């Protein structure tokens, strides 16, 4: 009897250890991906003097949430089944200022050599019927443990501030009504999503126009500065204008 109890206890401890290692692998994957995102964020800030990422939020599903999803989907209750079928255990949401930023961040993440793209769903080009918009990626990243290498899925959602605001309110409304939302409110939500889309497009247009102005100002500044032996000299307009006319750079 004691031998059986001891054996059961060992099995229980072994199972608990595997569960801990299983959940830790997703935490490590999340840490790795957050580091990659932070590096991209800092690179943009230092090199381009511009930060396309407004906010980053990450989370890991609780064992209870994982169990509920497994039961709801009808998958086998085992760690290999969970790893294969539940792809959003580790998830990151990136909020950007502009739509163009979304695709640029997505491109940079997908191009990293140690990342494998499992899935890409573009709900910006093709919004959901309720108006939801976002870019969803399932990216796989290697995690090196003491005795193994695991390939772990991480879900990345990238959206603008307007998209995130709409999605947050839509979620709260559905939670309040226990998913039984009146049709009139659904219609209002869809209209609000369309308004948010127009706002994003208008802000994108302004952003592009401002970039053009910035480039022209930078070009003009470069034309007025002469650098010799690490010394900078400002060239007077009276000096530049005759040269530019002779070179047919001015009408």
WOFENZI-V383911 format. One record per pair of residues at least 4 apart in sequence whose ideal C-beta (glycine too) atoms are under 6 Angstrom apart, sorted by the first residue. I is the first residue (numbers start at 1). J is the second residue. D is the distance in Angstrom with one decimal. If there is no record, write none. Layout:
# WOFENZI-V383911
I_J_D + I_J_D
This chain:
# WOFENZI-V383911
22_79_5.5 + 25_143_5.2 + 25_150_4.9 + 25_152_5.4 + 26_60_5.4 + 26_89_5.0 + 26_90_4.2 + 28_143_4.8 + 29_90_5.3 + 29_141_5.4 + 29_143_5.4 + 29_152_3.8 + 29_154_5.3 + 30_58_5.4 + 30_90_4.6 + 32_141_5.6 + 33_92_5.9 + 33_154_5.0 + 34_58_5.9 + 37_56_5.8 + 40_108_5.7 + 41_53_4.8 + 43_47_5.7 + 44_48_5.0 + 44_50_5.8 + 44_51_5.6 + 44_52_5.8 + 45_51_4.9 + 52_96_5.5 + 52_101_3.7 + 53_94_5.9 + 54_95_4.7 + 54_97_5.9 + 55_95_4.2 + 56_94_5.5 + 57_93_4.7 + 58_92_4.5 + 59_91_5.8 + 60_90_5.5 + 61_65_4.4 + 61_66_5.1 + 61_89_4.8 + 69_86_5.9 + 70_75_5.0 + 70_77_5.8 + 75_81_5.2 + 75_85_4.7 + 76_81_4.0 + 81_85_5.8 + 82_86_5.1 + 87_138_5.0 + 87_153_4.6 + 88_155_4.2 + 90_154_4.6 + 91_155_4.3 + 92_156_5.2 + 93_157_4.6 + 94_158_4.6 + 95_161_5.8 + 95_164_4.9 + 96_101_3.8 + 96_102_5.3 + 96_160_5.6 + 97_101_5.9 + 98_204_5.2 + 98_207_5.1 + 99_200_5.5 + 99_204_5.4 + 102_135_5.3 + 102_158_4.7 + 105_158_5.8 + 106_135_5.8 + 106_158_6.0 + 110_117_5.2 + 115_139_5.1 + 115_141_5.7 + 116_140_4.2 + 118_138_4.1 + 118_140_5.3 + 119_138_4.0 + 120_137_5.5 + 121_136_4.3 + 122_135_5.7 + 123_127_5.6 + 123_128_5.8 + 123_133_5.3 + 123_134_5.1 + 124_133_5.0 + 124_135_5.8 + 127_131_6.0 + 127_133_4.9 + 128_132_4.1 + 131_190_4.6 + 131_193_2.6 + 133_163_4.8 + 134_157_5.2 + 134_159_4.2 + 134_163_5.8 + 135_158_4.6 + 136_157_5.6 + 137_156_4.2 + 138_153_5.6 + 138_155_5.7 + 139_154_5.4 + 139_156_6.0 + 140_151_5.1 + 140_153_5.4 + 141_152_5.9 + 142_149_5.6 + 142_151_5.8 + 143_150_4.8 + 143_152_5.2 + 144_149_5.4 + 159_163_3.8 + 159_164_5.1 + 160_200_5.2 + 162_196_4.1 + 162_199_5.2 + 162_200_5.2 + 166_193_5.6 + 166_196_5.0 + 170_189_5.7 + 174_179_5.3 + 174_181_5.9 + 177_181_4.7 + 181_185_5.2 + 181_186_5.6 + 224_234_5.9 + 224_235_5.5 + 225_232_5.5 + 226_233_4.6 + 226_235_5.6 + 227_232_5.2 + 235_239_5.3 + 235_240_5.5 + 237_241_5.9 + 240_244_5.8 + 244_249_4.2 + 244_250_4.9 + 245_250_5.2
